[in-house]
């Protein structure tokens, strides 16, 4: 029996669970690839660990740097102006509830 490679299917399935297509499309338009990857990893960590303290996220964040540097990286990321409610999240919320822009 030949085993089929399902990695592409599994990766696509995990990505759609992690961030719905509406979010992913909007985030791709608003963020550079590095920031998009960081937000995807943070969303994944929150979904897996069900906790949001920065220390808990930093303990599991997959960067090859020391814990304290990962914690500062996450704190700095969350304070970026590109992630403000008005610039990034309000357009997503408007699309979800279908307010005209």
PyMOL commands that place a pseudoatom at each C-alpha (Angstrom):
pseudoatom trace, name=CA, resn=UNK, resi=1, chain=A, elem=C, hetatm=0, pos=[0.000, 0.000, 0.000]
pseudoatom trace, name=CA, resn=UNK, resi=2, chain=A, elem=C, hetatm=0, pos=[1.399, 3.376, -1.049]
pseudoatom trace, name=CA, resn=UNK, resi=3, chain=A, elem=C, hetatm=0, pos=[1.125, 6.128, 1.514]
pseudoatom trace, name=CA, resn=UNK, resi=4, chain=A, elem=C, hetatm=0, pos=[-0.043, 9.455, 0.069]
pseudoatom trace, name=CA, resn=UNK, resi=5, chain=A, elem=C, hetatm=0, pos=[1.725, 12.669, 0.980]
pseudoatom trace, name=CA, resn=UNK, resi=6, chain=A, elem=C, hetatm=0, pos=[-0.857, 14.798, 2.787]
pseudoatom trace, name=CA, resn=UNK, resi=7, chain=A, elem=C, hetatm=0, pos=[1.493, 17.520, 4.051]
pseudoatom trace, name=CA, resn=UNK, resi=8, chain=A, elem=C, hetatm=0, pos=[0.154, 20.174, 1.643]
pseudoatom trace, name=CA, resn=UNK, resi=9, chain=A, elem=C, hetatm=0, pos=[-3.429, 19.387, 2.610]
pseudoatom trace, name=CA, resn=UNK, resi=10, chain=A, elem=C, hetatm=0, pos=[-2.616, 19.352, 6.339]
pseudoatom trace, name=CA, resn=UNK, resi=11, chain=A, elem=C, hetatm=0, pos=[-0.693, 22.624, 6.134]
pseudoatom trace, name=CA, resn=UNK, resi=12, chain=A, elem=C, hetatm=0, pos=[-3.558, 24.347, 4.298]
pseudoatom trace, name=CA, resn=UNK, resi=13, chain=A, elem=C, hetatm=0, pos=[-6.067, 22.971, 6.782]
pseudoatom trace, name=CA, resn=UNK, resi=14, chain=A, elem=C, hetatm=0, pos=[-4.023, 24.176, 9.757]
pseudoatom trace, name=CA, resn=UNK, resi=15, chain=A, elem=C, hetatm=0, pos=[-3.628, 27.624, 8.212]
pseudoatom trace, name=CA, resn=UNK, resi=16, chain=A, elem=C, hetatm=0, pos=[-7.360, 28.066, 7.670]
pseudoatom trace, name=CA, resn=UNK, resi=17, chain=A, elem=C, hetatm=0, pos=[-8.048, 27.014, 11.256]
pseudoatom trace, name=CA, resn=UNK, resi=18, chain=A, elem=C, hetatm=0, pos=[-5.419, 29.427, 12.485]
pseudoatom trace, name=CA, resn=UNK, resi=19, chain=A, elem=C, hetatm=0, pos=[-6.577, 32.504, 10.548]
pseudoatom trace, name=CA, resn=UNK, resi=20, chain=A, elem=C, hetatm=0, pos=[-9.687, 32.635, 8.376]
pseudoatom trace, name=CA, resn=UNK, resi=21, chain=A, elem=C, hetatm=0, pos=[-9.157, 33.692, 4.763]
pseudoatom trace, name=CA, resn=UNK, resi=22, chain=A, elem=C, hetatm=0, pos=[-10.700, 37.146, 5.329]
pseudoatom trace, name=CA, resn=UNK, resi=23, chain=A, elem=C, hetatm=0, pos=[-8.137, 37.901, 8.043]
pseudoatom trace, name=CA, resn=UNK, resi=24, chain=A, elem=C, hetatm=0, pos=[-5.274, 36.394, 6.058]
pseudoatom trace, name=CA, resn=UNK, resi=25, chain=A, elem=C, hetatm=0, pos=[-6.087, 38.456, 2.938]
pseudoatom trace, name=CA, resn=UNK, resi=26, chain=A, elem=C, hetatm=0, pos=[-6.363, 41.712, 4.850]
pseudoatom trace, name=CA, resn=UNK, resi=27, chain=A, elem=C, hetatm=0, pos=[-3.235, 41.044, 6.905]
pseudoatom trace, name=CA, resn=UNK, resi=28, chain=A, elem=C, hetatm=0, pos=[-1.237, 40.199, 3.761]
pseudoatom trace, name=CA, resn=UNK, resi=29, chain=A, elem=C, hetatm=0, pos=[-2.227, 43.575, 2.301]
pseudoatom trace, name=CA, resn=UNK, resi=30, chain=A, elem=C, hetatm=0, pos=[-1.359, 45.504, 5.461]
pseudoatom trace, name=CA, resn=UNK, resi=31, chain=A, elem=C, hetatm=0, pos=[1.734, 43.766, 6.873]
pseudoatom trace, name=CA, resn=UNK, resi=32, chain=A, elem=C, hetatm=0, pos=[5.102, 42.778, 5.493]
pseudoatom trace, name=CA, resn=UNK, resi=33, chain=A, elem=C, hetatm=0, pos=[5.873, 39.027, 5.395]
pseudoatom trace, name=CA, resn=UNK, resi=34, chain=A, elem=C, hetatm=0, pos=[7.929, 39.136, 8.612]
pseudoatom trace, name=CA, resn=UNK, resi=35, chain=A, elem=C, hetatm=0, pos=[5.124, 40.765, 10.610]
pseudoatom trace, name=CA, resn=UNK, resi=36, chain=A, elem=C, hetatm=0, pos=[2.551, 38.441, 9.067]
pseudoatom trace, name=CA, resn=UNK, resi=37, chain=A, elem=C, hetatm=0, pos=[4.584, 35.401, 10.109]
pseudoatom trace, name=CA, resn=UNK, resi=38, chain=A, elem=C, hetatm=0, pos=[4.945, 36.756, 13.638]
pseudoatom trace, name=CA, resn=UNK, resi=39, chain=A, elem=C, hetatm=0, pos=[1.209, 37.320, 14.001]
pseudoatom trace, name=CA, resn=UNK, resi=40, chain=A, elem=C, hetatm=0, pos=[0.481, 33.842, 12.610]
pseudoatom trace, name=CA, resn=UNK, resi=41, chain=A, elem=C, hetatm=0, pos=[2.860, 32.270, 15.138]
pseudoatom trace, name=CA, resn=UNK, resi=42, chain=A, elem=C, hetatm=0, pos=[1.329, 34.252, 18.017]
pseudoatom trace, name=CA, resn=UNK, resi=43, chain=A, elem=C, hetatm=0, pos=[-2.205, 33.252, 16.996]
pseudoatom trace, name=CA, resn=UNK, resi=44, chain=A, elem=C, hetatm=0, pos=[-1.105, 29.625, 16.771]
pseudoatom trace, name=CA, resn=UNK, resi=45, chain=A, elem=C, hetatm=0, pos=[0.540, 29.777, 20.217]
pseudoatom trace, name=CA, resn=UNK, resi=46, chain=A, elem=C, hetatm=0, pos=[-2.558, 31.313, 21.772]
pseudoatom trace, name=CA, resn=UNK, resi=47, chain=A, elem=C, hetatm=0, pos=[-4.768, 28.634, 20.212]
pseudoatom trace, name=CA, resn=UNK, resi=48, chain=A, elem=C, hetatm=0, pos=[-2.484, 25.797, 21.339]
pseudoatom trace, name=CA, resn=UNK, resi=49, chain=A, elem=C, hetatm=0, pos=[-1.664, 26.997, 24.866]
pseudoatom trace, name=CA, resn=UNK, resi=50, chain=A, elem=C, hetatm=0, pos=[-4.964, 28.783, 25.588]
pseudoatom trace, name=CA, resn=UNK, resi=51, chain=A, elem=C, hetatm=0, pos=[-3.109, 31.413, 27.607]
pseudoatom trace, name=CA, resn=UNK, resi=52, chain=A, elem=C, hetatm=0, pos=[-1.943, 34.872, 26.642]
pseudoatom trace, name=CA, resn=UNK, resi=53, chain=A, elem=C, hetatm=0, pos=[0.610, 36.048, 29.223]
pseudoatom trace, name=CA, resn=UNK, resi=54, chain=A, elem=C, hetatm=0, pos=[3.612, 37.328, 27.299]
pseudoatom trace, name=CA, resn=UNK, resi=55, chain=A, elem=C, hetatm=0, pos=[5.937, 35.187, 29.414]
pseudoatom trace, name=CA, resn=UNK, resi=56, chain=A, elem=C, hetatm=0, pos=[4.018, 32.044, 28.440]
pseudoatom trace, name=CA, resn=UNK, resi=57, chain=A, elem=C, hetatm=0, pos=[4.058, 32.993, 24.735]
pseudoatom trace, name=CA, resn=UNK, resi=58, chain=A, elem=C, hetatm=0, pos=[7.763, 33.899, 24.898]
pseudoatom trace, name=CA, resn=UNK, resi=59, chain=A, elem=C, hetatm=0, pos=[8.586, 30.546, 26.491]
pseudoatom trace, name=CA, resn=UNK, resi=60, chain=A, elem=C, hetatm=0, pos=[7.174, 28.773, 23.421]
pseudoatom trace, name=CA, resn=UNK, resi=61, chain=A, elem=C, hetatm=0, pos=[7.927, 31.323, 20.671]
pseudoatom trace, name=CA, resn=UNK, resi=62, chain=A, elem=C, hetatm=0, pos=[10.107, 29.576, 18.046]
pseudoatom trace, name=CA, resn=UNK, resi=63, chain=A, elem=C, hetatm=0, pos=[12.967, 32.062, 17.759]
pseudoatom trace, name=CA, resn=UNK, resi=64, chain=A, elem=C, hetatm=0, pos=[16.527, 30.911, 18.486]
pseudoatom trace, name=CA, resn=UNK, resi=65, chain=A, elem=C, hetatm=0, pos=[17.154, 33.714, 20.995]
pseudoatom trace, name=CA, resn=UNK, resi=66, chain=A, elem=C, hetatm=0, pos=[17.081, 33.940, 24.787]
pseudoatom trace, name=CA, resn=UNK, resi=67, chain=A, elem=C, hetatm=0, pos=[13.783, 34.016, 26.657]
pseudoatom trace, name=CA, resn=UNK, resi=68, chain=A, elem=C, hetatm=0, pos=[14.118, 37.669, 27.669]
pseudoatom trace, name=CA, resn=UNK, resi=69, chain=A, elem=C, hetatm=0, pos=[14.807, 38.695, 24.055]
pseudoatom trace, name=CA, resn=UNK, resi=70, chain=A, elem=C, hetatm=0, pos=[11.736, 36.749, 22.864]
pseudoatom trace, name=CA, resn=UNK, resi=71, chain=A, elem=C, hetatm=0, pos=[9.625, 38.477, 25.522]
pseudoatom trace, name=CA, resn=UNK, resi=72, chain=A, elem=C, hetatm=0, pos=[10.868, 41.912, 24.413]
pseudoatom trace, name=CA, resn=UNK, resi=73, chain=A, elem=C, hetatm=0, pos=[10.302, 40.931, 20.762]
pseudoatom trace, name=CA, resn=UNK, resi=74, chain=A, elem=C, hetatm=0, pos=[6.660, 40.028, 21.461]
pseudoatom trace, name=CA, resn=UNK, resi=75, chain=A, elem=C, hetatm=0, pos=[6.076, 43.174, 23.545]
pseudoatom trace, name=CA, resn=UNK, resi=76, chain=A, elem=C, hetatm=0, pos=[7.566, 45.369, 20.830]
pseudoatom trace, name=CA, resn=UNK, resi=77, chain=A, elem=C, hetatm=0, pos=[5.567, 43.590, 18.144]
pseudoatom trace, name=CA, resn=UNK, resi=78, chain=A, elem=C, hetatm=0, pos=[2.274, 44.107, 19.970]
pseudoatom trace, name=CA, resn=UNK, resi=79, chain=A, elem=C, hetatm=0, pos=[3.008, 47.838, 20.326]
pseudoatom trace, name=CA, resn=UNK, resi=80, chain=A, elem=C, hetatm=0, pos=[3.669, 48.429, 16.612]
pseudoatom trace, name=CA, resn=UNK, resi=81, chain=A, elem=C, hetatm=0, pos=[1.563, 51.205, 15.063]
pseudoatom trace, name=CA, resn=UNK, resi=82, chain=A, elem=C, hetatm=0, pos=[0.702, 48.863, 12.156]
pseudoatom trace, name=CA, resn=UNK, resi=83, chain=A, elem=C, hetatm=0, pos=[-1.305, 46.743, 14.634]
pseudoatom trace, name=CA, resn=UNK, resi=84, chain=A, elem=C, hetatm=0, pos=[-3.461, 49.594, 15.908]
pseudoatom trace, name=CA, resn=UNK, resi=85, chain=A, elem=C, hetatm=0, pos=[-7.218, 49.136, 16.035]
pseudoatom trace, name=CA, resn=UNK, resi=86, chain=A, elem=C, hetatm=0, pos=[-7.886, 51.911, 13.524]
pseudoatom trace, name=CA, resn=UNK, resi=87, chain=A, elem=C, hetatm=0, pos=[-5.354, 50.829, 10.916]
pseudoatom trace, name=CA, resn=UNK, resi=88, chain=A, elem=C, hetatm=0, pos=[-5.519, 47.060, 11.029]
pseudoatom trace, name=CA, resn=UNK, resi=89, chain=A, elem=C, hetatm=0, pos=[-8.461, 45.713, 12.993]
pseudoatom trace, name=CA, resn=UNK, resi=90, chain=A, elem=C, hetatm=0, pos=[-11.286, 48.150, 12.222]
pseudoatom trace, name=CA, resn=UNK, resi=91, chain=A, elem=C, hetatm=0, pos=[-11.233, 47.315, 8.481]
pseudoatom trace, name=CA, resn=UNK, resi=92, chain=A, elem=C, hetatm=0, pos=[-11.403, 43.583, 9.340]
pseudoatom trace, name=CA, resn=UNK, resi=93, chain=A, elem=C, hetatm=0, pos=[-14.303, 44.150, 11.738]
pseudoatom trace, name=CA, resn=UNK, resi=94, chain=A, elem=C, hetatm=0, pos=[-16.057, 46.308, 9.122]
pseudoatom trace, name=CA, resn=UNK, resi=95, chain=A, elem=C, hetatm=0, pos=[-15.701, 43.528, 6.548]
pseudoatom trace, name=CA, resn=UNK, resi=96, chain=A, elem=C, hetatm=0, pos=[-17.076, 40.964, 8.979]
pseudoatom trace, name=CA, resn=UNK, resi=97, chain=A, elem=C, hetatm=0, pos=[-20.171, 42.970, 9.840]
pseudoatom trace, name=CA, resn=UNK, resi=98, chain=A, elem=C, hetatm=0, pos=[-20.272, 44.494, 6.335]
pseudoatom trace, name=CA, resn=UNK, resi=99, chain=A, elem=C, hetatm=0, pos=[-20.165, 48.186, 7.136]
pseudoatom trace, name=CA, resn=UNK, resi=100, chain=A, elem=C, hetatm=0, pos=[-19.448, 50.329, 4.078]
pseudoatom trace, name=CA, resn=UNK, resi=101, chain=A, elem=C, hetatm=0, pos=[-15.974, 51.940, 4.222]
for i in range(1, 101): cmd.bond("trace and resi %d" % i, "trace and resi %d" % (i + 1))
show_as sticks, trace
zoom trace
